[in-house]
Amino acid sequence: MSSFIERLKGLAWTDAFSSKALAKARAYAADDRVEIIEIDDRKIEAFCVGSETQAYEQSIYLSEDRLGLVNLRCLCTCPVVIDCKHCAAVLYHLQGIDDDTSESDAQIPLGRALEHWLSTVPVPAKPVDEGAQTAGTRLFYKLKPTSANGKWLLDIFKVYQLKSGELREVKPMYSLSDMLMRQPGYLSELDLRVARLLVAMHSHHAYYSGYPLEGSSGAELLEMLLRTSRLFLDFENLQPLTPGAKRMGLFSWAEQADGGFRAQWSSAEAAQETVLALEPLYYLDREQRQVGPLFSELEEKLACHLTLAPDIPARQAMQFSHRMSAMTKIPPPHKLTERIIDDVLPQPQLTLVSGRERSRWEYVLEHRAALVFTYNGHPAVDRHPEVMVLNGTETQRIRRQPGMEKKLRQSLQKHGFKKATRKSAMDRAGEMFTLPDDSAWLGFMHEGLATLRAADWEIEISPGFHFDVQPVEHWYAEVEEEAGHQWFDLQLGIVVNGERYSLLPILLHLLRTQPRLLDPVNLAQRSDDEKLLIELKPSGFGDPAGAKVALPLSRVKPLMATLGELYLGGHQGDALRLTAPDAARLSMLDGVPLEWQGGERLRTFAKRLHNSSHTHVAAPAGLNAQLRPYQLEGLGWMQTLRELEVGGILGDDMGLGKTLQTLAHLLTEKHAGRLDCPALAVMPTSLIPNWLDEAQRFTPQLKVLALHGAGRQKDFANLAEYDLVLTTYALLPRDLETLRPQSWSVLILDEAQNIKNPLSKAAQAARDLQARQRLCLSGTPLENHLGELWSQFHFLMPGWLGDSKSFNRDYRTPIEKHGNVQRMQHLTARIKPFLLRRKKDQVATELPPKTEIIHWVELSDGQRDVYETVRVAMDKKVRDEIARSGVARSQIIILDALLKLRQVCCDLRLINMPLTAKALRSGSGKLISLMEMLEELLGEGRRILLFSQFTSMLALIEQELQQRAIDYSLLTGDTTDRRTPVKNFQGGKVPLFLISLKAGGTGLNLTAADTVIHFDPWWNPAVESQATDRAYRIGQNNPVFVYKLIAKGTVEEKIQALQQEKAALAGAVLEGGTTGGFKLEQSDIEALFAPLPVSRG
């Protein structure tokens, strides 16, 4: 006996527990809920099952203190933890062990395995004796039929039954899995076995009360349920179902009152048995409340399947009987007779079909000919020697003619057909044949097909057969215009066999499935004589594949080249709904011989818009200028746009007279009486003086108001009195409430790239104004990205290029990120009628030559040291940011790092960081080189414009000029009086003009200069070109030299290379080039942050 138990007897351990805990503990010990896991002299490990059948673990320790007193410490995993009822139950259990008596073999406790086996010995089930029934909770089972013949469900209920037998608290058991997990005490071992079998049979019914009884498992389950004596049909009289004796069953088809049939079983005991479709079958005797096996001569599965047969409607009984007689010897509902026929000849039937099949690497188009022999119109199946025909109560068996079938097969093989050796998803009933290539198929369709038809073959061409080519009778174009002339529907199509087919959905399908067809390079390389084989009803539109037509590429090319991009928005339908400006595209279809229906006004509109830049108009009377030919074209173009009620962008190079052309347009409108309300021109603040000067000089008849300055409010009430009102982008949002109610004849945005951000206040305000005509003026309509161009067209013709999201998806991303030439050409073609752009070298041939010179400079030693220090630090910062966020999300960090490097290239005093005296003494290599250049150039009598984007750099240059007593003018964003420095330079008072790139890069006429110096390069070449064009413009009589100071080997040299990519993007879109879009790749960033080359000094 353990010394632990002996020492426990001497302890008053019950004092450590409450009376309530002790009472529960005694009950737990008496109920044998305690099991000892381990025991030694000082510790006991046990577990005890609590009130909710939850088992907890206990650890009980005995220890002695320094005085020899024994202490007891009890721990439990229950929520109480210390001195709980479970620990007390363990101690009570230990007291019940008598260690003083010697144990005989009969008294030795059994092991847990034996105890469990004894507890699960099956006990014969006793019928429910209602008189002796004890009250308690138990499971009741109930059978219920379904609507299907022979199918039964089992419902399970948890009930509380009184001693009288009456049921209380009848609750459905929804979760057998949960019940098996908890195993409440009211479950018998048989209940647990039933539950486990049900869960195994129907795991998907784990939380559902209706369990189907099916197959052999269902039969096994039914036997177990009968042994529980708690299986019922209902709970009305609580008479359980009991096992019945075996019965022999007989199957038959019972005719119903409506002439239909129902599967039925009978036996010697019952003319009509109620049957449970199990394996084996079971009968249900409702009167005797008995259930037992129902055997027959049929195999168990077949007997079960017959029982489950649905009722046979009268109209289908004959067909069912024929089908059943061919499958089984079981008598069908109707009795049938049989007749053999052997004098019918085979009729060959050939079906031609095409389909896409998966090869090893891809899907390929394959073609098959399916040969079937029919007898009296009924097809022969495989190698079956007979063709069975059902005719009333008679079954006809037609014997096939294999010799004749062989001859017919050979006649097909004479045309080159061979048996298809590879299985195909499109294989049909009969024998599958194929031809070696497309040429053989076309030859067969041209000659062989007619030969077989003449030999009385039946030929069926399946929809979508690839070589079913039909002749095209003619082509048509149909235009339907809306009443308001804002939209029109365009339909292009062909007529085949007298039926019209719209080509738009067909071509759309081709564009999506074979995009190379729209590739301009591919189209150009293909001969006009080539044919494009297309389906008239391409799959994917909900229609079966149709016949084919062969369309000459000479007609398809202009359709696909001019209309292709209109499909980018996911268009569906036979017609395209287009905005009025899209009518410009109709003129590009003139080369296609189409029968036009409707749209005469739009076609005239298209031709005029297509030729708008060639419209000849005379300069208006009173214009104090001689317009050059290209300027007259610009005037004619604006007049045509006005007449057609569309807007446009005048995108001439700087210095070609955009302002003059616009003023001539307004003067023409005034003479025509159409300037009945004023025109509004919005521009940067720096351009107000220029517009005022040119209007006064060229069009003095126009009454012009500069709505500018603090006192402008006094003119708000008199706007209608003027022909032209000038305002700025900065003031436009502020004065919007005054300008919005005013009707404007023409709304002009000069330097329209200022609305490149469509969310800016100026852009939104401009779109909010109402005008009969809208014009944009910009020498650089595209500076950085295509979104700027979209913003200007969104002002001119809202929605014409789609919303911003669709434009980015269809154009900007493919062009800028992927260099998609096809999308580039689509966009160029679409904007072409509404963008008039001329370059100086094209139209201003009288301009003197312009020479651009890269003037390389070397950094000073101090600049080189600081450059490398900054570069290393920035390179790490940029790389870390790119690793964390990617290139696209790291732009701010990248540009900030590059800014610091560019400042070092200019002068160390521009950067905000501590510098050594040595570094500062080394000076700026670029500034030293500049001063040497200026002294030489000024000594030659040159007149110079000097641009820098850093006003702080201009301040440093000023210091050097003052030390050398060189006269100059200065123009920055802080300059309030812009006219004086311009006048001083143009009038010859000073030879040098310092200008910040942002403040003076646009809107100035500085033709007195013959030399332009860019002290530091800017990312966008268009910005530099605009600055250069202050001097190189109409009115310049002297050759112009442009110097760009670039620090060798630095970030400036890399910027120079990247400039060319941005120039390529603008040129491709605005001028129809084919170069892909500008992309800043990881390699570009690595080049920008590359270390300096080793100094040669």
Secondary structure, DSSP 8 states (H G I E B T S, - for coil): --HHHHHHHTS-GGGGS-HHHHHHHHHHHHTT-EEEEEE-SSEEEEEEE-TTS-EEEEEEEEEE-TT--EEEEEEESSTT-BS-HHHHHHHHHHHT---SS---GGGS---HHHHHHHHT---------TTT---EEEEEEEEEE-SSTT-EEEEEEEEEE-TTS-EEEEEE---HHHHHHH--TT--HHHHHHHHHHHHH-GGGTT-S-EEE-HHHHHHHHHHHHHTT-EES-SSS----EE---EEEEEEEEE-TTS-EEEEEEESS-SS-EEE-BSSEEEEETTTTEEEEEE-SS-HHHHHHHHT---B-GGGHHHHHHHHHTT-SS--SS--EEEEE-----EEEEEEEEEEEE-SSSEEEEEEEEEEEEETTEE--TT-SEEEEEETTEEEEEE--HHHHHHHHHHHHTTT-EE--S--TT--SSEEEE-SSHHHHHHIIIIIHHHHHHTT-EEEE-TT-TT-EE---EEEEEEEE-TTSSEEEEEEEEEETTEEEEHHHHHHHHHHH-GGGG-HHHHHHS-TT-EEEEESS-TTSSS----EEEEEHHHHHHHHHHHGGGGTTT--SSSEEEEGGGGGGGGGGTTS--EEES-HHHHHHHHHHHTGGG------TT--S---HHHHHHHHHHHHHHHHT--EEE---TTS-HHHHHHHHHHHHHHTT--SS-EEEEE-GGGHHHHHHHHHHH-TTS-EEE--SGGGGGGGGGGGG-SEEEEETTTTTTTHHHHTTS-EEEEEEETGGGG-STTSHHHHHHHHS-EEEEEEE-S-S-SS-HHHHHHHHHHHSTTTT--HHHHIIIIIIIIIIH--HHHHHHHHHHHGGGEE---HHHH-TTS--EEEEEEEE---HHHHHHHHHHHHHHHHHHHHHHHHH-SGGGHHHHHHHHHHHHHHHH-GGGS-S---HHHHHH--HHHHHHHHHHHHHHHTT--EEEEES-HHHHHHHHHHHHHTT---EEE-TT-S--HHHHHHHHTTS-SEEEEEHHHHSSS---TT--EEEESS--S-HHHHHHHHTTTSSTT--S-EEEEEEEETTSHHHHHHHHHHHHHHHHHHHHH----------HHHHHHHT--------
